[in-house]
């Protein structure tokens, strides 16, 4: 059974049998209604707020099923009131086969009774929350008044990252490079009305020239050197988001040894992030402690800061929480009759029998 949100005067969280579902079309309508810059900025605010209450969350590395083709993961967390999880895949060869490299959906539920209160597409939402998280980290780690970002890897994440850094950090120039010129052309076309000064480059070395921030976002599942040691000068901030599973990195090890490294959740990042190249006792700083003022982020003009981002469940929780809060405002959802809710809670069988008899009449 599907029911449009337009039929309701408000979203009633006590209507437990009917679950709001945000489809791909709904997500695009939410974005078009609220505008992309506003959504990225507000998701960033939700992520930052949830980092500030980091200690209230259940935390576990994502549950991953790896194969030679890629990975399928579940990313769960709870703040004691709500529980959320994301199902997500990462299959680098998908692009050549006509599929998305990353797809996802998510669920938000009430802890007190276990009933879901939101089911949502998260392929688009993951791109939004990844960009928002990168911008939150850069707020504390990037050089003050950063204006130029190099974007190495111009795939599905590229434009979201560019807009997030423009909206939250204030960059005005994006320097683009991808081994596939078609990806760069796509990014240039999509960003042509963004207000950013767009510079296309013929190499990663050219892209990083004069950059305050370097973002790496490539998809190959391998130990790669997207960013070489000689490409990183003092004072830059590196936003490394492409290395996100065992056996997949983008940065030359020497860069890590020269940088102050900031991570989301060390037990997960040491397995999946750039720091899988280092010893398990190599010092890293948890991002939430910087946001909360417990540790320092950028401390000098010459410091190299590295956000070794692999994505963590609290960020998806924040994004789902944000989307849930927009449903009544936008009306962009449908309702799914997905919770069996018999009049007598102990008589699930009787509910089926009564349905059978009605069909026979």
N, C-alpha and C positions, 0 to 999 in steps of 0.2 A: 504493500500500500504506500503511495506517495501522496503527500499533501503539501501544497505550496505554502511558503511562509506568509504570503500576502493574505491568506485567509485568517491569520491570527492578528490580534491587536497588539500582542506582546509575546516575547519568548518566555514561557513559563517553565522554570527549572524543576518544578514539582510534577510536571507532566512526564512521568518517568518512562512510560511505555513507548513514547514517540521520541526518536533520537534525531536531532538536527544533523544533516549531512551536507557538507560543503563540497560540491562537485568541482571539476576543473572550470566549467563555465561560471559557477558561482564565485570561485576564487578570482577569476578574471574580472567579474562584475564588481566584486568588492574593491579590487585594485582600481578599476576605472571610476568607481564612485568616490573613493577616498583620495585617490592619486598615489602614484608609486612613491614619490619623495616623502609624503606624509606617512605612509605605511612603513617604509623603511625606518624613518626616524622614530616612529612610535614603537615598532617592534624592538628597536635598539633600546628604548627606554624600559620596556618590559624585561628585556634580557639583563640590563644593568641592575634593575630593581631585584631581580631574582638572584643575581650574583651576590648582591648585598645580604641576602638571607640564605646563602649557600649552605650553612650548617643545618638548616631545617630540612634539607632534601635527603632522601635515600639516594645513594650513589653506587653505581656498579659499572664496570666496563661493559660496553655493548656485547650482546650475545651474537657471535658471528659464525656463520657457516661458510667456510672458504672452499673454493674449487679452483681448478685451473682456468676457468672462465671468468671468475670474479668472486664477489662475496654478497651474501644476503644477511642482513643484520636486524636485530630487534634492539631498540634503545629505550629502556624503561626508567622511570623515576617517579617519586611521589613527594609532596610537601606535607603530607599528613592529612590534608583536606581533599586534595585532588590527586589522581594518579594519571599519568600519561605515558604513552609509548608511541614510537614510530617504527614502522616497517620500512626498510630502505635497502636498495641493492646498489652495487657498484660493479659494472661490467664494461671494462675499457673497450672491448671489441664491438660493443653494441652499435657504436656510431657507424662502423663500416657495414653493418648488417641492417641498417635502417631503424634501429631502436635507440631510445634514450640511454645514455650511459648510467644515469641515476634516476630512479623513480621511487616514489614513497607515498605512504598514507599514514595517518595517525589517528589516535583515539584519546579522548580525555574523559575521565570518569570520576564520580564521587566516591571517596574512600568509605564513607559511612554506610553505604549500601551496595557499592560495587556496580551501580548502574552507569552506563556511558551517558555523557551529556553532549558529546560531539564526536562525529566521525568526519574526517576531512582529507581531501587530497593533500599531499605534501611534496609533490615534485616541484611545483612553483613555490610553495611555502618554504621548502628547504633552501631554495636559492635566496629567498628574501631573508631568512634568519641567518644564513651563512654570511651574507653581505653585512647584515646588521651587527653580527658578532664581531666580524673583522673591524668594523668601524668603532665599536665600543672599545676593543683592545687598542686600536690606534689612538683613540682619545687620550689614553694614559701612557702610550709608549712611543708614538711618532714624534719627530721634531716639531717644536712649536711653530705654528704658522706654515705647516707643510702645504705646498701648492702643486707639486708635480708627482704623479704616480706612474711607475712603469707597470704594465700589465702583461706578464709573460704567460701565454695561454689565453686564447680569445674564444673559448668555447661557451657553453651554456651559462657559466657563472659570470662571464666578463662584464656585461653591461650592469648587472646588479651590483657588483663590486664597485664599478666606476661611479654609479649614482649614489651608493651609500657613502663613499668617501667624499663626494661632492657635498652631500646633504649634511653629514655629521662632522666632517673634518674640515671641509672648505677647500679641497683641491680644485684647481681650475684647469689643469692640463693632464691628459692621459696619454701615455706613450705605449703603443700597442705593438706586440710581436707574437706571432704564432708560426710554427713550422708549416702550417697550411695557410697560404695566402687567402684562401676563400673564407676562412674563419675571421681573419682580420677585416676583410671587406664587409662581411656580415656585421661585425661590431661597429665599424665606421658608419654604416647605413643606419643601424639602430640608435646610435648615439648622436646623429647629426643635429638633432634639435634639443640636445641635453644642456646646452650652454657651456659645455666643456670644449677646450681647445684640444683637438685630436691630432696626434702625430703618429703616423705609421712608420714602422722601423723594419729594417731588413735583417736584423739579428738581435738576439737577446742583449749582446754587448752594447749595441746602439741604443736599445730601449732604456737601459739603466742610466744612461748619461744624464747627469744633473737631476736625477730623481731623489726626492726626499723619502719616498716610500716605494718599496718593490713588492709587488704581489705576484706570487707564482701559483699557477692553477692549471696544471696539466693532468692528463688522464691515464697515461701508460702505467700499467701495473709492473713496475720494475724499479731497480735501483738506478736512478738517472741523475745526471748533473745538469739540471736546467740552469742553475746559478753556480758559476765557478767562483773560486776564491778571489781571483783578481778583479771580479766584477763588482765587488762589494767594498765600498769605501767607508771610512769612519763617519759616524753620525746618522746613518740611514736606519730606517725601520723596515724590517722584512716581514711581510704578511704571507706566511707559507701555508697554503690551504690545500695543495694538491696531493701531498703525501698523507694518506689516511688509512693505510692498512699495512700489515706486515709485508715486507718485500717491496714497498713502494715509497721512494723518497725522491726529492728534487734538488736538494742542496748538497754541495760538496762538504765533506765532513769538517774541513778546516774552517768553514764559515761558522759552524756551530761552536767551535772552540774559541772563536773570537767574539762571540755574541753573548749577551745576557738573554737567557731563554725564558719565555713565559708560556705556560700551558694551561689547559682547562682542568684536566684530571690526570695526574701523573700515572696512575696504574694503567690507564688506557693509552695515554700518549707514548709511554715508553714501549708499548707493543706496536703502535700504529704510526706514530709521528716521525718527524725527522730525527728525534733523539733515540730512535731504535738503533742508530749508528753508534751511540755512545754507551759507556758503562752505566749500569743501573743506578750507580750512586752519583752520577754527574749532577751537579746542582741545577735545579730549575725553580722558578717561582710560579706559584699558582695565581692565575689572573684575578680570581676573586679577592685575594688578599691585598692586591694593589688597589682595586676598586674600593675596598673597605678601609683603606688607609693603614693596613697592618704591615705592608711592605711597600718599597718605593718602586716606581716604574722607571721612566727616563730620568736620569740624574745629571747628564752632561751633554754638551753639544757633540762630543766625539764618540759617545757610546753607540754601539750597534745593538739594537733591540730586535729580537726575533719572537714573533708570535707563532708558535708551532701548533697550529690549529688542526684538529681532526674532527671537530664537531662533537658536542656532548649532549646527553639527553635533556639536561635542564634547559638548554637553548630551544629545543623542540617543544618542551613543556611551555616555555614562555610564549613561543609563537602560537601554539594552540590556544593558550589562555587569551592571547590578544584577539585571535580570530573569533573565539567564543564571545568575547565582549563586544564585537562589532555586529553580531547577528541581528539583534533587535534594531540597531540603527540602520542597517543596510537592507534587511529582509532578503539577503542573498543566501538562501538555503532551502532545502526541502526537508521533509520529515520522513524518517524511515520507521516502519512498524517492525522493529527487529527484536523487541523484548516480549517474549511470551508472558502474558499477564492475565491468568485466569482469575475469575471472581473469587474463587476459593484457592488461595495460594498453594494448598496441598493437593489440588486436583488438576494437575497438568494433563493426565490421561483423559479425564472427563471433558476437558476443553476440546481435545481432539475428537472425542466421540460426538460431542454436540455439533461440531463443525461437519462431521461426516453425515449426521442425520439431516442437517440443513441442506447439504448438497443433494441428498437423495429425495428431498421433497419436491 
